Amino acid sequence: MKASSKLILTILGYYLTSTQITSASIKIKKFSTSKITLHKPAPDVVPNSYILEFNGDQLKSQSESSSESFINSFVKSIENEGINYKVRETYSSQKVFNGVSIKLDDDKDINKIKKLKCVKNVWPVVKIQRTEAKFEEENNSTSQNFRNFVGLDESDNDVLDGSNIKVGILDTGIDHKHKALGGCFKGEGCKVQFGFDFVGDDFNGSNEPKPDDDPLDECVGHGTHAAGIIAGEDSTNNITGIAPKAILGAYRIFGCNGTTTNDIVIKAMEKAFDDGMNIINLSLVSGNNAWFGTPESLVAETLTQNGVFVVAPAGTSGDNGIFKVSSPSTAPGVISVASIDTDQVNSFFIQSSSDPNLKIKYLTQNGKPIKLVDSFSIVPTSNVTNSKNDACDAINEDLTGKVALVRRGGCDDTTKIDQIRFAGASAIVIYNDASGISTPQFNSEGISTPVGMISCEDGITLFNLIQKNNNLTVQFPNESVLINDPGTLKTSKFSSFGPTNELEIKPDIAAPGKDIKSIFPVSLGSIKTISGTSVSAPFITGALALYLQSQKESNPEIIRNVLQINTKPITFKNDIEGNKNSLIASTILKQGSGLISLSNALSSTIMTSPSKLALNDTDNFNGKKRCLTLTNIGKETTKFTFNHLPAQTINGYDGINLVPANSPITTNSFANVKFSKLSIRLRPGESQDINLSFTPPKEENEINNSLYSGYIVITDSTTKKRSYVSYMGMKGSLKSLPILDDQSGAPFIQSGKNDQKFTSPEEVLTVSMKDDDIVLLGARMAQGTKILTVDVIPAESDDDVEPPTETQPQETNLPTEAPVVTKKPLKNKPKETNKPTATKPKQPTETPKTPKEDKPIENPKESDKPTKTPKESDKPTKTPKESNKPTKTPKESDKPTKTPKESDKPTKTPKESDKPIETPIESDKPTETPIESDKPVETPKESDKPTETPIESDKPTETPKQPTETPVESDQPTDTPTPTPTPTPIESPQPSDDDDVVTVTSTIVTVITPASAAETPITKRSFRTFPVLYKRGNNKLRSRAFDNQATELLVPNSLGTISNIQFESRNDNSEKNQIKTIQFDGKVDKSDGTKNVELPDGRYRLFLAALRPFGDPKKKEDWETFTSSIIEIKRE
């Protein structure tokens, strides 16, 4: 966002009226049109302040000291240009970031700076909030076992403690005086050995920071709480961190206020890197907008390329629907962490007067004890223990001052509780109607009567005691003990939904994040219970420290892969007819690959490339096929079998609002997956491909834009341990979704001095441009957009606003709306575009032909390449219909030279699908030796290429080089063809009784000759010869800089720009109807760089344009636009 422009982008507390008009099945939600108040410049932008990145060519041959000299020379040179400035931060790390952040006296000077050859990118300095964390009411509950929470077996407890692993925590600082965290800073024996305070106590994001050498946290506690999870040792409160011997670095980026700026965050990341941190835990969100492109997320990604693990929270916007995962966790290499509610819960006790030694455990919904001090008489609500509808009807007995004992079942818990509390009971004890104990589930709104649940067995015991003694009383002592309750293991309600706005899979993994008790500053009570994804992230950070300790050498990409596939997805019983009692997983949009299981990762024998499969949307489904490369990282030859665990399908839209629903609708319909093989056998270090064919849920309508997901389950036949590769796709067209929400009464213009809104092209708004009498353009964003621009154009014009065509020069690379004066204010509103079936059927029919006819099936990995739809689509002139579907490689697909770099986006479906996946799946001629893969296959020609398959999966650009030359591949011999085998159908394997996966309904098998093992077998702890999973380059990552000069060419008849934003988030569908407003005060920024140019009195219009998802800026149809009513400027 340009701080220099007269943009006022604010989120207004614009309230919805609660009225819902219902007619038959149609619901219309009316939005308030109350007055919009004029706001000051956007509070998230620091005025006149910018982050500058220097060109790598200027610095690549220089040392750190000479880089600092270069920076000094630069700032002196701009001073010589007459530019008055102040340096905010300097960045001189060659591997992380080279540049400065500055504050200008005159904001216009930024145009001079942008023209300097040494300046590569320019971003505004913006404010960043600490992640939201909920502080829970304290009780004397038992502390949890953090090491158990990350799936660490007892056998590993004695050998792994995080010794010599450096963990940097970017947060509120750490109370290093706390004994549980060493009680000292930087001295011998201190746990916190590194750190710096970049801000001081009073920093609020706007005032001057006051850095110092001591990152002590005594006013907030969030960083101390995270440090306790990672490495705390508190015997008094029975708290032991996951990696208690890890070395900590405390990098304080938040003062007591909880706000910082992105240039300070980058400086802290650079400092942590320079201090040698192996892992960096980021407790921040720079927006829950599901975009990757902010400077701090780019720097975080660069850190991962340089061997540092970066862990960040997914966000706590779970009540705002899909596409809300937070940056910087959206960066491809950053581990985005979701929250789950753990199955370790605090139970409390009931004591009876008849036997003080009898303690009956009970659970409460909120995890807190029943607070009744005295003894209370307890009475059953039924005279039998097998009642089928106990307390389901009104209770005539007066229960005032008594505890009611009631059996579960017959009606829901809420109904029972209401009947009993209406009878006056002081407390309610529900005993289960099945064996064991579980947490009560009821609507607690308006219910103040305490409720506890006990086991069926204990309920019968209490009932019998009452029969023997009608005067039996009970007490509720304030004691607790941890027990396991499988029913509480679920995704946290507050945890944000993915995916990213480009349908990348985020979050990546999940960890406990609800009601976690950990260390807190001594000044704030020494211990505290907090909930949030910023609480989940330290669990992954601590687990990584233990994993790194177990390795002699590390490759971040491979370790991320192994951790991510060795998890335990959250599952539940399926209730669909025909599939009842089978398991289905919660959507991966909330849990990623599932709950971390460190012991499984430590003993894993398998690695996959990729570790997750983003299938894109219907427009870009590309023949349904994907390839998965498996590598044996164990020490023994092992047989691996494959199966499918489906997950819930999510309908993110409610059919009423254009903005995604706050609470997505979950369905138990799911995709079908077919495998080219049901099993393979791999020698140590050997790799082999399997091909996967996906069919979206048939029950889902494409209009709903439903998001389906699930897991490819890989089972080690020897150890029976399972690994999970997640997948996700959209049934529908993401590009067809509207950007501008006209249901809210927006877009519109109005004067800042009254609430009259103008929406019709013929209306005229007259303003004086004095004080509040200026123009406000209001818009509500239904979806995120990569580019949002607002230009001022003449009110009457014969010029058409036309985008450049494919034959026009590259310079004119942004389109615009058609005629300026129109009948309808909203243009290019998608209506028919969400029916992609016109071109979709053509792909599958064309794909299998070429490989079958021109290439031997012996090498399906290579034979698939020539027909890979995503690659051909990179050439827009090949199939005109397809050319408007840039989702193959969203945005980047038009930049073939960038593809290898862009594969660093691990969830990029087109990248991962560039492998030969399609031919074996589409081929209806499965090989005659379906299960021969259980035996090591010796094929010399394939064995000559031990790493061919994994490398191909990461080098998608090799395919487009020869999109139609099927018979020849540059790296594939073709002189030894193998005849196509005779097809042999294969039945899906039936799982054993202990299998927790759903069996695929049908399978096509194709023999794939495996790549042989390396000359020297590789153990599971040596990764030297394994391929890099994602190839990235620092320079290409900078291509998403904020300042996009090309947007100035959007409108040929533009008189100037008042807004030029990249990575704009959508609004929330909440009672606070958020409207984004852009202020026009009669001044514009010209395309030549001059700013704040005052337009003369006259008639004008505002032209707003938003780029659709996966849109090509050079294509008119990929923009959604709005032309405002007439604005007549009459200055006094």
Secondary structure, 3 states (H helix, E strand, C coil): CCCCCCCCCEECCCEEEEEEEEECCEEEEEECCCCCCCCCCCCCEEEEEEEEEECHHHHCCCCHHHHHHHHHHHHHHHHHCCCCEEEEEEEEECCCEEEEEEEECCHHHHHHHHCCCCEEEEEEEEEEEECCCEECCCCCCCCCCHHHHCCCCHHHHCCCCCCCCEEEEEECCECCCCHHHCCCECCCCCCEEEEEECCCCCCCCCCCCCCECCCECCCCCHHHHHHHHHHCEECCCCEECCCCCCEEEEEECCCCCCEEEHHHHHHHHHHHHHCCCCEEEECEECCCCCCCCCHHHHHHHHHHHCCCEEEEECCCCHHHCCCCCCCCCCCCCCEEEEEEECCEEEEEEEEECCCCCCEEEEECCCCCCCCCCCCEEEEECCCCCCCCCCCCCCCCCCCCCEEEEEECCCCCHHHHHHHHHHCCCCEEEEECCCCCCCCCCCCCCCCCCCEEEECHHHHHHHHHHHHHCCCCEEECCCCEEEEECHHHCEECCCCCCCCCCCCCCCCCEEEECCCEEEECCHHHCCEEEEECHHHHHHHHHHHHHHHHHCCCCCCHHHHHHHHHHCEECCEEECCCCCCCCCEEECCHHHHCCCEECHHHHHCCCEEEECCEEECCCHHHCHHHEEEEEEEECCCCCEEEEEEEEEECEEECCCCCCCCCCCCCEEECCCCEEEECCCEEEECCCCEEEEEEEEECCCCCCHHHCEEEEEEEEEEECCCCCEEEEEEEEEECCHHHCCCECHHHCCCEEEECCCCCEECCCCCEEEECCECCECEEEEECECCCEEEEEEEEEECCCCCCCCCCCCCCCCCCCCCCCCCCCCCCCEECCCCCCCCHHHCCCHHHHHCCHHHHHHCCCCCHHHHCHHHCHHHHCCCCCCCHHHHCCHHHCCCHHHCHHHHHHHCCCCCCHHHHCCCCCHHHHHCCCCCCCCCHHHCCCCCHHHHCCCCHHHHHHHCHHHCCCCCCCCCCECCECCCCCCCCCCCCCECCCCCCCCCCCECCCCECCCCCCCCCCCCCCCCCCCCCCCCCCCCCCHHHHHHHCCCCHHHHHCCCCCCEEEEEEEEECCCCCCCECCCEEEEECCEEECCCCCCCEECCCEEEEEEEEEECCCCCCCCHHHEEEEECCEEEECCC
